[in-house]
């Protein structure tokens, strides 16, 4: 789950998660030396990066985790691990603030992770059409643009189904790689 | 550690004390790696550290590394070190997803799709 600040990522995850969305935190330093010797180097700064996630049990031995990207994209290296083994990504957009999702789209294109763009409607209202959003984001024709409602379990479920269907189509068309 | 309301929240244990100062686990655990505890004889629990015991209790149902970190309120890196050590000691089992060149295989994708449709 990616998208700009306040677009509804945590709401989206919470709509289908069987647990209240949880937050895991990673401690980052500005140096690559690791975090063992923080006490010895007082000039080093640390930042705590939080990541929200939810969980969906799909079968006795099958659990789907939904992870939200950290708000600031300079912390997205946390995602480099997640992209490996991930099914795909949902980029949640508010069509009034499309520029907020440019970093997410660039990141997933670079990482070659299949993604779809989900327009979050407010009170069932969508200010722009799928085609307007596709054009504004310069999306290739194969990337799906769908309408969703982050507060609705059914809408979120249907967005996730669209994503997995799209990933299966991509695999069939391009073989194993995106 | 801060809650959403910005208040300071005391973690269950002091993060870097329990890992002996190490911040890197012996091997890399993904955030979504699943962990389940191995059944121990009841007197074996007395040999566990408090944080190991917490993890053993949590992982009676399968949990991801990220969940353990969130529920115990310790940073992800600390949870990774603790879990990796416990796996080495045979206290927990790790379950990795079946990947094909870093991607979930088609069978797994089909199962996820039918699971979502059944919800």
Interface residues (C-beta under 8 A of the other chain):
Chain A: X16 X19 X22 X23 X24 X25 X26 X27 X34 X35 X36 X48 X51 X53 X55 X56 X58 X59 X62 X63 X64 X65 X67 X81 X82 X84 X85 X86 X87 X157 X160 X161 X164 X165 X167 X168 X171 X176 X177
Chain B: X1 X2 X16 X21 X22 X23 X24 X28 X30 X31 X32 X34 X62 X64 X66 X67 X69 X70 X71 X75 X76 X77 X79 X97 X99 X100 X101 X102 X103 X104 X106 X109 X110 X111 X112 X113 X115 X116 X117 X118 X119
